[in-house]
């Protein structure tokens, strides 16, 4: 006879109202992610300085070339790929709170070292190593956030988190606008841009002290007393803030682990006993993402991530270079990209109002289509107004797209394997970005900006087909229900 549903941490969390305590946790996580977003986006803004110094060139003679700017972009994404694929599982092993802190420190130290390198191979090496830390951090934040907030505001929480993080983008553009063209105290301006990003580690320990561990993760590890104590503290704060008693929790059936290979699973279940099953339940296994419950989701997200970076980072990392290819001067290109960057936080901010009202998968689909259309229109512009106008529309739609898919992918797997599953599928976006960096440089040389945006539009249509055709619904559903 199946075990009756019990009052789990998940049931207690999901009945919480959207209180000041919940919002505070979202803000703290968001501030921790600002350094990563700054780093991801300053790539584009320092490109003109790297060209002027002779360290990198805008295009490559062949498809691959270490002196091309594409190698600088690819080095970051190679690090993100390794971090997401091979190291994100440590978040499931050691907890969300510790890895959130240490991965940020890792990135900051490596970026600081990179800022003092003067050759393309050395810069690319430290860019790669820093990318490993960023890859782990981004997966950890998605995992952490999805487990801390109630189901009814999960989409809005991701939207707000991305709004705060995207505030770093116009800041990076503004800093680059002022610093890239000059030397300050004997250092090129682009090096100061990198060092400012690395300084974010100074604040991480203050954020870490205020962040609790994920109660869901504690429960999965069998640390029920800690989970109960931590969640009771959160509930007490919420009661005090709202002045009301909390609604009764709705029992959620526990998500059972399912092994790949039914025959082997049956033998193990018969011989190992309850203790071994409990251990498996708490730790999970990577191969679970291929069992019948999750295989279709995993394949869908792999296809999606292979192509989504064409549109998202294809524009974000190459915008100043596209403008230079249109004959726009370096100073003007930085001004134009700053104006586009000002729109970055507003995509998630506008989307926050609709995040939990419209199904998440369709938000991903429609914003992907918008990116394709606006990109083609951007490529056709030559006048300043048209370039900036369609650049802003691309920025708005791509950043709505970003928070929607980050929320979406974090909802599709159970707690015991959430970080490693997100890390695995997300790593394919990093691999796709490595290839797309060289593809964009190659297409830019042969076909100009129009050819590049035709390529990008094709990639976004593949994303539309994958998520629209295979993606499950997630809005306002408990994570444990989605994972059944």
Phi and psi in degrees as a GROMACS rama.xvg file:
@    title "Ramachandran Plot"
@    xaxis  label "Phi"
@    yaxis  label "Psi"
@TYPE xy
-65.8229  146.857  UNK-2
-67.642  132.929  UNK-3
-66.071  148.912  UNK-4
-58.1046  139.337  UNK-5
-115.7  166.775  UNK-6
-80.4562  100.539  UNK-7
-93.0787  171.413  UNK-8
-55.8054  -41.7111  UNK-9
-58.8879  -44.1863  UNK-10
-64.3364  -38.2343  UNK-11
-70.8853  -38.1339  UNK-12
-68.5431  -43.1562  UNK-13
-70.4131  -16.8551  UNK-14
-90.7582  -1.45559  UNK-15
-71.6964  139.883  UNK-16
-76.2838  166.544  UNK-17
-78.2054  87.3354  UNK-18
-102.798  177.451  UNK-19
-62.8483  -35.9857  UNK-20
-61.4239  -45.7827  UNK-21
-64.2903  -44.3195  UNK-22
-63.0359  -36.7299  UNK-23
-63.2452  -42.4491  UNK-24
-62.8534  -40.6573  UNK-25
-63.6922  -41.9723  UNK-26
-63.2718  -44.9583  UNK-27
-61.6185  -44.4067  UNK-28
-62.5686  -39.0313  UNK-29
-64.7333  -42.3405  UNK-30
-62.8711  -35.8773  UNK-31
-64.7949  -27.021  UNK-32
-87.5624  -8.31892  UNK-33
-61.8171  -40.1841  UNK-34
-61.3904  -39.7637  UNK-35
-65.5328  -42.2822  UNK-36
-67.3545  -39.7445  UNK-37
-55.9362  -47.1267  UNK-38
-66.5645  -41.9618  UNK-39
-60.8311  -34.8507  UNK-40
-99.9382  -17.7777  UNK-41
-70.0752  -14.0779  UNK-42
-49.4947  -48.7439  UNK-43
-66.6579  -38.9036  UNK-44
-77.4019  -23.8863  UNK-45
-91.6509  -3.25756  UNK-46
-55.2829  -47.7932  UNK-47
-57.7043  -36.2021  UNK-48
-68.3786  -37.8175  UNK-49
-66.8405  -33.7222  UNK-50
-69.0161  -45.2724  UNK-51
-63.4522  -33.4969  UNK-52
-77.0037  -13.6776  UNK-53
83.4879  3.62565  UNK-54
-71.3668  -41.6591  UNK-55
-129.123  162.6  UNK-56
-119.534  154.09  UNK-57
-64.6635  -37.503  UNK-58
-124.593  175.391  UNK-59
-120.831  152.177  UNK-60
-66.9657  -41.3442  UNK-61
-115.379  -167.088  UNK-62
-67.0006  -37.9892  UNK-63
-111.951  150.854  UNK-64
-177.639  121.128  UNK-65
-70.6559  -24.0588  UNK-66
-81.9085  -11.7541  UNK-67
-77.7804  150.384  UNK-68
-58.9211  -27.5497  UNK-69
-58.9005  -31.5808  UNK-70
-68.5941  -32.5162  UNK-71
-66.7338  -45.1103  UNK-72
-63.2415  -45.5192  UNK-73
-65.2353  -32.884  UNK-74
-62.6684  -43.713  UNK-75
-59.9216  -47.071  UNK-76
-73.852  -25.2264  UNK-77
-65.1261  -40.9573  UNK-78
-65.0979  -42.4065  UNK-79
-60.2102  -38.9329  UNK-80
-61.9918  -49.5626  UNK-81
-64.1557  -44.1591  UNK-82
-62.2109  -45.1461  UNK-83
-67.6014  -42.2611  UNK-84
-79.4258  -45.3076  UNK-85
-101.351  -23.0764  UNK-86
-115.416  -10.2075  UNK-87
-64.7504  -24.1707  UNK-88
-64.3075  -21.8191  UNK-89
-65.4551  -20.9197  UNK-90
-67.6017  -35.0442  UNK-91
-73.1572  -26.7752  UNK-92
-85.1449  -45.3025  UNK-93
-107.939  -3.98001  UNK-94
103.447  157.823  UNK-95
-72.8278  -40.4455  UNK-96
-65.4704  -47.7791  UNK-97
-66.1803  -44.8225  UNK-98
-70.9599  -32.4339  UNK-99
-54.6714  -40.472  UNK-100
-79.6674  -49.6921  UNK-101
-70.5351  -31.9499  UNK-102
-69.4169  -33.431  UNK-103
-68.2095  -40.0799  UNK-104
-63.0887  -40.7668  UNK-105
-59.0277  -49.78  UNK-106
-59.743  -45.134  UNK-107
-63.2199  -44.0562  UNK-108
-62.2463  -45.0265  UNK-109
-68.5904  -36.7133  UNK-110
-66.9579  -36.4859  UNK-111
-62.0706  -43.6333  UNK-112
-64.4641  -41.7864  UNK-113
-59.0041  -35.2246  UNK-114
-63.5826  -17.008  UNK-115
-105.979  10.3463  UNK-116
-89.2682  155.109  UNK-117
-129.154  1.65994  UNK-118
-122.234  153.792  UNK-119
-59.1634  -46.1348  UNK-120
-60.9415  -40.6467  UNK-121
-69.4131  -42.5133  UNK-122
-61.7269  -44.3847  UNK-123
-64.0676  -37.7482  UNK-124
-61.8698  -50.0653  UNK-125
-73.8601  -26.1214  UNK-126
-65.6724  -40.477  UNK-127
-63.0471  -47.7172  UNK-128
-64.5012  -40.149  UNK-129
-62.7145  -37.411  UNK-130
-61.0849  -30.4093  UNK-131
-60.1841  -45.8244  UNK-132
-64.706  -40.4287  UNK-133
-65.0242  -39.9498  UNK-134
-59.2253  -43.9386  UNK-135
-66.5618  -41.9138  UNK-136
-62.7985  -44.6087  UNK-137
-65.7474  -39.6386  UNK-138
-64.9153  -41.8878  UNK-139
-63.042  -42.4199  UNK-140
-63.2212  -45.6084  UNK-141
-59.0777  -45.1562  UNK-142
-64.1089  -49.3073  UNK-143
-57.4812  -49.8186  UNK-144
-64.6777  -44.0263  UNK-145
-62.927  -27.2593  UNK-146
-88.9931  -15.5311  UNK-147
-95.0392  -25.5844  UNK-148
-100.888  150.523  UNK-149
-64.5068  155.576  UNK-150
-61.8488  -33.2465  UNK-151
-73.0545  -15.2699  UNK-152
-124.136  17.6511  UNK-153
-62.3072  -44.8176  UNK-154
-64.5737  -43.9788  UNK-155
-64.2696  -35.5874  UNK-156
-64.4899  -43.1076  UNK-157
-65.8247  -37.7013  UNK-158
-63.242  -45.5189  UNK-159
-66.7817  -40.2813  UNK-160
-58.813  -42.9066  UNK-161
-72.127  -32.7215  UNK-162
-57.885  -48.7032  UNK-163
-63.6684  -45.0036  UNK-164
-63.4256  -38.8183  UNK-165
-73.2708  -11.1358  UNK-166
-61.9072  -23.7025  UNK-167
-69.2301  -21.8381  UNK-168
-71.0058  -54.323  UNK-169
-61.9443  -30.1337  UNK-170
-63.3876  -44.4984  UNK-171
-63.4721  -39.5665  UNK-172
-66.4018  -41.1083  UNK-173
-66.2254  -46.3539  UNK-174
-58.7691  -42.9166  UNK-175
-66.6547  -39.689  UNK-176
-56.2885  -42.1718  UNK-177
-82.2056  -38.1619  UNK-178
-93.3431  -34.1732  UNK-179
-57.0364  -40.8122  UNK-180
-76.2509  -4.7507  UNK-181
-123.598  170.855  UNK-182
-113.045  138.919  UNK-183
-131.537  120.753  UNK-184
53.0218  40.2652  UNK-185
83.8375  0.148361  UNK-186
-114.188  139.874  UNK-187
-60.3302  148.817  UNK-188
-58.9104  -35.9672  UNK-189
-64.315  -28.5516  UNK-190
-70.012  -36.8669  UNK-191
-65.5052  -36.3653  UNK-192
-58.8935  -44.1306  UNK-193
-67.1976  -41.6873  UNK-194
-65.1517  -35.8523  UNK-195
-61.8206  -40.4069  UNK-196
-63.8469  -39.1619  UNK-197
-67.7813  -21.1947  UNK-198
-70.4628  -9.38744  UNK-199
-60.8664  -23.3396  UNK-200
-64.2961  -21.7753  UNK-201
-58.8538  -33.0248  UNK-202
-93.4576  -8.72258  UNK-203
-64.7584  -34.8167  UNK-204
-70.41  -30.9322  UNK-205
-68.1471  -39.1584  UNK-206
-67.4897  -42.6821  UNK-207
-60.8418  -39.3865  UNK-208
-64.2842  -26.8773  UNK-209
-93.1802  -6.50851  UNK-210
-96.7568  131.713  UNK-211
-83.1823  161.599  UNK-212
-70.9282  158.954  UNK-213
-68.5364  118.646  UNK-214
-60.5198  -34.1239  UNK-215
-61.5031  -43.4635  UNK-216
-65.2115  -43.0438  UNK-217
-58.7836  -43.4358  UNK-218
-63.7773  -41.9806  UNK-219
-62.8076  -30.1952  UNK-220
-82.7482  1.75697  UNK-221
81.9021  8.83244  UNK-222
-92.4699  64.8336  UNK-223
-67.3712  -36.2758  UNK-224
-64.2614  -44.6249  UNK-225
-62.9976  -44.024  UNK-226
-61.7282  -43.4653  UNK-227
-65.5773  -43.1071  UNK-228
-63.4076  -45.0154  UNK-229
-64.4362  -45.5086  UNK-230
-68.9416  -33.9968  UNK-231
-62.9286  -38.607  UNK-232
-63.4213  -43.2113  UNK-233
-63.0381  -44.2268  UNK-234
-62.0316  -40.5593  UNK-235
-63.2396  -41.3524  UNK-236
-63.7963  -42.8959  UNK-237
-64.5946  -41.3848  UNK-238
-60.1297  -43.5915  UNK-239
-65.0933  -37.2322  UNK-240
-73.6881  -38.8457  UNK-241
-88.8892  -22.1963  UNK-242
70.3841  19.6632  UNK-243
-133.548  156.899  UNK-244
-75.8791  146.614  UNK-245
-76.0216  147.811  UNK-246
-65.5956  157.727  UNK-247
-66.423  136.519  UNK-248
-69.3854  143.621  UNK-249
-93.0103  120.13  UNK-250
-57.2352  138.202  UNK-251
-119.457  123.074  UNK-252
-60.4831  139.316  UNK-253
-64.2116  148.88  UNK-254
-86.0975  117.368  UNK-255
-80.1519  140.465  UNK-256
-75.2461  139.073  UNK-257
-125.141  121.263  UNK-258
-83.5914  151.43  UNK-259
-80.0739  133.306  UNK-260
94.2609  85.2915  UNK-261
-63.7145  -35.8421  UNK-262
-64.7932  -47.5522  UNK-263
-63.099  -40.8591  UNK-264
-61.934  -38.9972  UNK-265
-65.8272  -41.4688  UNK-266
-64.118  -45.0867  UNK-267
-62.9765  -41.9184  UNK-268
-63.1384  -36.3445  UNK-269
-74.1091  -29.7193  UNK-270
-101.779  -27.8882  UNK-271
-85.5003  -29.5266  UNK-272
83.5207  -178.151  UNK-273
-65.0672  -36.6591  UNK-274
-61.7099  -43.5639  UNK-275
-67.3301  -35.6588  UNK-276
-65.4012  -40.8014  UNK-277
-62.6637  -40.2553  UNK-278
-63.6509  -41.9945  UNK-279
-64.7257  -39.5562  UNK-280
-61.3463  -38.5288  UNK-281
-78.2073  -33.844  UNK-282
-100.387  -32.7789  UNK-283
69.313  173.772  UNK-284
-140.499  147.958  UNK-285
-57.338  -38.2281  UNK-286
-66.1511  -12.522  UNK-287
-59.8981  -27.5884  UNK-288
-68.3104  -10.7085  UNK-289
-104.581  4.18325  UNK-290
-74.4552  166.998  UNK-291
-56.1909  -25.8512  UNK-292
-69.6087  -31.9257  UNK-293
-122.094  -6.19382  UNK-294
-58.807  -45.3739  UNK-295
-65.0238  -39.1088  UNK-296
-64.2652  -41.962  UNK-297
-63.0366  -46.0071  UNK-298
-63.9058  -42.2338  UNK-299
-58.3898  -46.0163  UNK-300
-71.1364  -32.2896  UNK-301
-62.6362  -50.0188  UNK-302
-60.1631  -46.2342  UNK-303
-56.8441  -49.2675  UNK-304
-72.0605  -27.9179  UNK-305
-60.6977  -30.9474  UNK-306
-112.018  -19.7535  UNK-307
-66.4146  -28.4165  UNK-308
-69.5493  -21.9003  UNK-309
-55.9753  -45.0106  UNK-310
-82.0047  -42.4084  UNK-311
-74.0938  -62.5564  UNK-312
-82.0714  -17.5632  UNK-313
-58.3569  -38.398  UNK-314
-86.965  -45.2948  UNK-315
-60.5647  -40.5513  UNK-316
-86.5212  -14.3846  UNK-317
-119.098  1.48674  UNK-318
-54.1888  -50.1787  UNK-319
-61.9412  -35.2687  UNK-320
-67.2304  -39.0316  UNK-321
-60.241  -40.886  UNK-322
-67.4412  -39.7056  UNK-323
-61.9974  -37.2741  UNK-324
-67.8744  -20.0393  UNK-325
-86.8987  2.64777  UNK-326
89.3919  12.091  UNK-327
-84.3909  134.187  UNK-328
-65.8073  160.871  UNK-329
-57.2999  -48.9131  UNK-330
-61.9072  -43.3067  UNK-331
-65.3846  -39.472  UNK-332
-63.1764  -37.5096  UNK-333
-68.8683  -35.479  UNK-334
-64.747  -45.7136  UNK-335
-63.1855  -44.5791  UNK-336
-67.8097  -29.1978  UNK-337
-64.8066  -43.1344  UNK-338
-61.6941  -40.2673  UNK-339
-66.0401  -39.8944  UNK-340
-65.2293  -28.7427  UNK-341
-58.5626  -26.6183  UNK-342
-79.7123  -11.8933  UNK-343
-53.9701  -48.6927  UNK-344
-70.8817  -18.2286  UNK-345
-79.5976  -21.5341  UNK-346
-59.775  -55.444  UNK-347
-64.3858  -33.9403  UNK-348
-64.8091  -44.2975  UNK-349
-66.138  -42.6842  UNK-350
-65.168  -23.5412  UNK-351
-59.082  -34.1757  UNK-352
-67.9226  -22.5729  UNK-353
-114.584  -0.958441  UNK-354
-57.3612  -37.7154  UNK-355
-108.911  8.66803  UNK-356
-98.6541  -28.1524  UNK-357
-116.801  142.141  UNK-358
-53.8438  134.383  UNK-359
-60.3525  -42.7781  UNK-360
-61.7104  -34.3638  UNK-361
-76.9989  -26.7533  UNK-362
-63.536  -40.5372  UNK-363
-62.7149  -44.2005  UNK-364
-63.438  -49.9349  UNK-365
-69.4392  -37.258  UNK-366
-70.58  -31.1621  UNK-367
-64.5217  -41.4776  UNK-368
-64.1826  -39.7385  UNK-369
-62.7086  -40.5641  UNK-370
-61.8696  -40.578  UNK-371
-63.7011  -47.8045  UNK-372
-66.6905  -48.2872  UNK-373
-65.7114  -31.5061  UNK-374
-64.994  -43.6691  UNK-375
-64.4065  -37.899  UNK-376
-69.4293  -35.7327  UNK-377
-61.3147  -43.1113  UNK-378
-62.4267  -26.1394  UNK-379
-85.3594  -4.54202  UNK-380
-88.817  146.364  UNK-381
-127.648  -28.5787  UNK-382
-76.9874  151.007  UNK-383
-58.375  -43.8077  UNK-384
-61.5897  -46.5688  UNK-385
-63.8559  -40.9387  UNK-386
-60.8398  -49.261  UNK-387
-69.6186  -41.2056  UNK-388
-61.4531  -51.3689  UNK-389
-74.8115  -26.3882  UNK-390
-63.6256  -39.5962  UNK-391
-65.6443  -41.803  UNK-392
-63.9431  -38.4412  UNK-393
-62.7535  -44.4718  UNK-394
-61.3935  -46.2284  UNK-395
-61.1393  -48.2876  UNK-396
-69.5725  -37.6646  UNK-397
-69.9305  -31.9075  UNK-398
-81.6536  -26.7216  UNK-399
-65.9488  -46.1622  UNK-400
-53.4203  -42.4514  UNK-401
-63.0277  -51.6963  UNK-402
-67.3166  -33.1  UNK-403
-65.4247  -44.0301  UNK-404
-78.6537  -28.5261  UNK-405
-64.2651  -43.7368  UNK-406
-63.8942  -43.0043  UNK-407
-62.5386  -50.2697  UNK-408
-67.046  -28.2379  UNK-409
-74.428  -12.6871  UNK-410
-93.3848  -8.39257  UNK-411
-94.0203  -3.72559  UNK-412
-131.604  156.914  UNK-413
-74.0175  162.93  UNK-414
-57.4028  -40.6702  UNK-415
-64.1141  -23.2905  UNK-416
-126.031  12.9539  UNK-417
-59.6153  -49.6496  UNK-418
-64.804  -45.2859  UNK-419
-70.6081  -32.7783  UNK-420
-68.1116  -46.7736  UNK-421
-61.3276  -43.3976  UNK-422
-59.0993  -41.3775  UNK-423
-65.7335  -52.1511  UNK-424
-69.0945  -36.235  UNK-425
-67.0279  -30.0413  UNK-426
-61.374  -26.5272  UNK-427
-68.6918  -26.5661  UNK-428
-69.0347  -34.1619  UNK-429
-68.162  -41.8794  UNK-430
-63.352  -42.7216  UNK-431
-61.9398  -36.5398  UNK-432
-68.8162  -34.7529  UNK-433
-60.5111  -50.6778  UNK-434
-66.0402  -43.444  UNK-435
-66.3085  -28.5588  UNK-436
-59.9113  -47.0125  UNK-437
-72.5836  -35.1059  UNK-438
-63.6261  -42.2564  UNK-439
-64.7766  -43.7309  UNK-440
-60.67  -40.3443  UNK-441
-67.2858  -47.0814  UNK-442
-66.8367  -34.9122  UNK-443
-63.2397  -39.8006  UNK-444
-69.2763  -39.5788  UNK-445
-88.3031  -37.0788  UNK-446
-124.457  -0.800289  UNK-447
73.5041  -171.534  UNK-448
-65.4914  -31.6811  UNK-449
-62.8218  -44.9063  UNK-450
-61.4777  -39.4264  UNK-451
-61.924  -44.673  UNK-452
-76.9762  -21.6632  UNK-453
-66.5455  -43.0375  UNK-454
-59.3497  -46.2049  UNK-455
-62.6904  -43.344  UNK-456
-60.8534  -39.7859  UNK-457
-62.1833  -41.0298  UNK-458
-63.5739  -39.5027  UNK-459
-69.0855  -32.6364  UNK-460
-65.7774  -35.2848  UNK-461
-64.9707  -39.4653  UNK-462
-61.0275  -42.7933  UNK-463
-59.1188  -45.5016  UNK-464
-65.1767  -40.5977  UNK-465
-66.9884  -52.1671  UNK-466
-73.1013  -43.7033  UNK-467
-63.1176  -35.7089  UNK-468
-85.9741  -34.6184  UNK-469
-115.436  -14.8249  UNK-470
-75.2889  137.162  UNK-471
-81.6584  165.963  UNK-472
-79.1199  147.863  UNK-473
-136.453  -18.7488  UNK-474
-57.6641  132.057  UNK-475
56.6584  25.6658  UNK-476
-108.469  140.894  UNK-477
-59.1456  144.136  UNK-478
-55.9165  -38.5828  UNK-479
-68.0084  -32.4522  UNK-480
-69.6093  -43.1907  UNK-481
-60.676  -35.5543  UNK-482
-82.9102  -3.63689  UNK-483
